[in-house]
Amino acid sequence: MSRILIIEDEESIAELEKDYLELSNFEVEIANRGDEGLEKALASEYDLFIIDLMLPGIDGFEICKSIREQKNVPILVVSAKKDDIDKIRGLGLGADDYITKPFSPSELVARVKAHLARYERLIGGVAAQNEIISIRGIKIDKTARRVYVNDEEKILTTKEFDLLAFFASNPNRVFTKEELFSNIWDMESVGDIATVTVHIKKIREKIEADTAKPQYIETIWGVGYRFKV
């Protein structure tokens, strides 16, 4: 399900947009201030943004510019301003479309679907090549070597990533420390296998909500560890 963020200070308009988009099976969130919207936009993963130009805190132009510096997903600008200069400026800052208020909610939905379809076609070839593991809120992109927990990226070291990816690629299987050491460090388990424990501790600190009660990497006492699905 595609996620959309609406940044709009007129609550009635935002709720109307949200209702129509949810009827079309989109997951929608709303921010009523520019600064709040920008924080949400940069902190989480969304598939499309709908941004009003005139906002408290930070205006839509600055939000559009900041998002485009970090993300390539579609941006639709919505505004009551009809001047061509505003359209040119908005599109110049990276917006993909400009809709003038008032507009039909069905038109908005149609444009959202069109831009999402176009974006999916553009990235489809790349996405298809990436090997991605998604399990209960954690996404491991083995090709790009990136990890997300509830859409928030977590930065792992090379060996932390290798160990996590190995676990996730072999779910529900118990591995001894010796087996993990041999597989990840690519050597016979004659070295210091305590490094396995240290790396698992660090991984848990980054991906687990409660390290005392891990939901992903379980300790099987007297045997080793298991990645639970």
C-alpha positions as CSV (number, residue, x, y, z in Angstrom):
1,M,0.0,0.0,0.0
2,S,1.5,3.4,-1.1
3,R,2.1,5.9,1.7
4,I,1.2,9.6,1.1
5,L,2.0,12.6,3.3
6,I,-0.2,15.7,3.0
7,I,1.3,18.9,4.2
8,E,-1.7,21.3,4.4
9,D,-2.7,23.9,7.0
10,E,-6.4,24.0,6.1
11,E,-7.6,21.0,8.1
12,S,-10.9,20.7,6.2
13,I,-9.1,20.4,2.9
14,A,-6.5,18.0,4.2
15,E,-9.1,15.7,5.7
16,L,-11.1,15.8,2.4
17,E,-8.0,14.9,0.4
18,K,-7.2,12.1,3.0
19,D,-10.7,10.7,2.8
20,Y,-10.7,10.4,-1.0
21,L,-7.2,9.0,-1.1
22,E,-8.0,6.4,1.5
23,L,-11.0,5.3,-0.5
24,S,-8.5,4.5,-3.2
25,N,-6.6,2.3,-0.8
26,F,-3.7,4.7,0.0
27,E,-2.2,5.1,3.5
28,V,-2.3,8.8,4.3
29,E,-0.8,11.0,7.0
30,I,-1.4,14.7,7.5
31,A,0.9,17.5,8.8
32,N,-0.7,20.9,9.4
33,R,2.5,22.9,9.7
34,G,5.4,23.3,7.3
35,D,8.1,22.5,9.9
36,E,6.2,19.5,11.2
37,G,5.6,18.3,7.6
38,L,9.3,18.6,6.6
39,E,10.4,16.7,9.7
40,K,8.0,13.9,8.9
41,A,8.9,13.9,5.2
42,L,12.6,13.5,5.9
43,A,12.3,11.0,8.9
44,S,10.0,8.4,7.3
45,E,9.5,6.7,3.9
46,Y,6.6,8.0,1.8
47,D,5.7,7.2,-1.8
48,L,4.3,10.6,-2.7
49,F,4.0,14.1,-1.1
50,I,1.1,16.6,-1.5
51,I,2.3,20.0,-0.3
52,D,0.5,23.3,0.0
53,L,2.6,26.4,-0.7
54,M,1.4,28.8,2.0
55,L,2.2,27.1,5.3
56,P,3.1,28.2,8.9
57,G,6.6,27.5,10.0
58,I,8.2,26.7,6.6
59,D,6.6,27.4,3.2
60,G,6.0,24.8,0.6
61,F,8.8,26.0,-1.6
62,E,11.4,25.3,1.0
63,I,9.8,22.0,1.9
64,C,9.9,20.9,-1.8
65,K,13.5,22.0,-2.1
66,S,14.6,20.1,1.0
67,I,12.7,16.9,0.1
68,R,14.1,16.9,-3.4
69,E,17.7,17.1,-2.1
70,Q,17.2,13.7,-0.4
71,K,14.3,11.9,-2.1
72,N,13.2,11.2,-5.6
73,V,9.5,10.3,-5.0
74,P,6.7,12.4,-6.7
75,I,5.8,15.8,-5.2
76,L,2.5,17.4,-6.0
77,V,2.2,21.1,-5.1
78,V,-1.3,22.4,-4.2
79,S,-2.0,26.1,-3.9
80,A,-4.6,28.8,-4.2
81,K,-2.0,31.0,-5.9
82,K,-2.6,31.0,-9.7
83,D,0.4,33.0,-10.8
84,D,2.6,31.3,-13.4
85,I,5.7,32.4,-11.6
86,D,4.7,30.3,-8.6
87,K,4.1,27.3,-10.8
88,I,7.4,27.8,-12.5
89,R,9.2,28.2,-9.1
90,G,7.5,25.2,-7.6
91,L,8.3,23.0,-10.6
92,G,11.8,24.4,-10.7
93,L,12.4,23.3,-7.1
94,G,11.6,19.7,-8.0
95,A,7.8,19.4,-7.8
96,D,6.3,17.0,-10.4
97,D,2.9,18.7,-10.7
98,Y,1.0,21.8,-9.6
99,I,-2.7,21.8,-8.8
100,T,-4.6,25.1,-8.3
101,K,-7.3,25.4,-5.6
102,P,-10.2,24.8,-5.8
103,F,-9.9,21.4,-7.5
104,S,-11.9,18.3,-7.7
105,P,-10.8,15.6,-5.1
106,S,-11.3,13.0,-7.9
107,E,-8.8,15.0,-10.1
108,L,-6.3,14.9,-7.2
109,V,-6.7,11.1,-6.9
110,A,-6.3,10.7,-10.6
111,R,-3.1,12.7,-10.6
112,V,-1.7,10.9,-7.6
113,K,-2.3,7.5,-9.3
114,A,-0.7,8.7,-12.6
115,H,2.4,10.0,-10.9
116,L,2.8,6.9,-8.7
117,A,2.4,4.6,-11.8
118,R,5.0,6.7,-13.7
119,Y,7.4,6.6,-10.8
120,E,7.0,2.8,-10.4
121,R,7.7,2.3,-14.1
122,L,10.9,4.4,-13.8
123,I,12.3,2.6,-10.8
124,G,10.8,-0.8,-11.6
125,G,13.9,-2.1,-13.3
126,V,16.2,-1.1,-10.5
127,A,13.8,-2.3,-7.7
128,A,13.4,-5.6,-9.4
129,Q,17.2,-6.1,-9.2
130,N,17.5,-5.4,-5.5
131,E,17.2,-8.3,-3.2
132,I,15.1,-7.2,-0.3
133,I,14.0,-9.1,2.8
134,S,11.0,-7.7,4.7
135,I,10.0,-9.2,8.0
136,R,7.7,-7.6,10.7
137,G,8.7,-4.0,10.2
138,I,12.3,-4.6,9.3
139,K,13.5,-4.2,5.7
140,I,17.0,-5.4,4.6
141,D,18.1,-4.3,1.2
142,K,20.9,-6.8,0.5
143,T,21.8,-5.1,-2.8
144,A,22.0,-1.6,-1.5
145,R,23.2,-2.8,1.9
146,R,20.7,-0.7,3.8
147,V,18.5,-1.5,6.8
148,Y,15.2,0.1,7.8
149,V,13.2,-0.5,10.9
150,N,9.6,0.8,10.7
151,D,10.8,3.0,7.8
152,E,13.6,4.5,9.7
153,E,17.1,3.8,8.3
154,K,19.6,2.2,10.7
155,I,23.3,2.5,10.1
156,L,25.2,-0.8,10.5
157,T,28.8,-1.6,10.2
158,T,29.9,-4.0,7.4
159,K,30.0,-7.0,9.7
160,E,26.8,-6.1,11.5
161,F,25.0,-5.9,8.2
162,D,26.5,-9.2,7.0
163,L,25.5,-10.9,10.2
164,L,21.9,-9.5,10.2
165,A,21.5,-10.4,6.5
166,F,22.8,-13.9,7.1
167,F,20.3,-14.4,9.9
168,A,17.4,-13.0,7.9
169,S,18.3,-15.2,4.9
170,N,18.1,-18.2,7.2
171,P,15.1,-17.6,9.4
172,N,14.0,-19.8,12.3
173,R,17.3,-21.8,12.1
174,V,19.5,-21.9,15.2
175,F,23.2,-21.2,14.6
176,T,26.0,-21.7,17.1
177,K,28.5,-18.9,17.7
178,E,31.1,-21.1,15.9
179,E,28.9,-21.4,12.8
180,L,28.2,-17.7,12.7
181,F,31.9,-16.9,13.2
182,S,32.9,-19.2,10.3
183,N,30.2,-17.9,7.9
184,I,30.6,-14.2,8.6
185,W,34.3,-13.8,9.3
186,D,35.1,-16.3,6.6
187,M,37.5,-18.3,8.6
188,E,37.6,-21.4,10.7
189,S,36.2,-20.8,14.2
190,V,39.6,-20.8,15.9
191,G,39.6,-17.1,16.5
192,D,37.8,-15.1,19.2
193,I,34.2,-16.1,18.8
194,A,33.3,-13.6,21.5
195,T,33.1,-11.0,18.7
196,V,29.9,-12.7,17.6
197,T,28.2,-11.9,20.9
198,V,29.5,-8.3,20.7
199,H,28.1,-7.8,17.2
200,I,24.7,-9.3,18.1
201,K,24.5,-6.9,21.0
202,K,25.2,-4.0,18.8
203,I,22.7,-5.1,16.1
204,R,20.0,-5.5,18.8
205,E,20.7,-2.0,20.0
206,K,19.9,-0.7,16.5
207,I,16.9,-2.8,15.5
208,E,15.2,-4.0,18.6
209,A,12.6,-1.9,20.5
210,D,13.6,-3.6,23.7
211,T,17.0,-5.2,23.8
212,A,16.0,-7.1,27.0
213,K,13.1,-8.8,25.0
214,P,14.5,-9.1,21.5
215,Q,11.8,-9.7,18.8
216,Y,14.2,-10.5,15.9
217,I,17.4,-12.2,17.1
218,E,16.7,-14.7,19.8
219,T,19.2,-16.3,22.2
220,I,18.7,-20.0,22.4
221,W,20.5,-20.7,25.7
222,G,23.2,-23.3,25.5
223,V,23.0,-23.5,21.7
224,G,23.3,-20.2,19.9
225,Y,21.0,-17.7,18.1
226,R,18.0,-17.7,15.8
227,F,16.3,-15.0,13.7
228,K,12.6,-15.3,14.4
229,V,9.9,-14.7,11.8
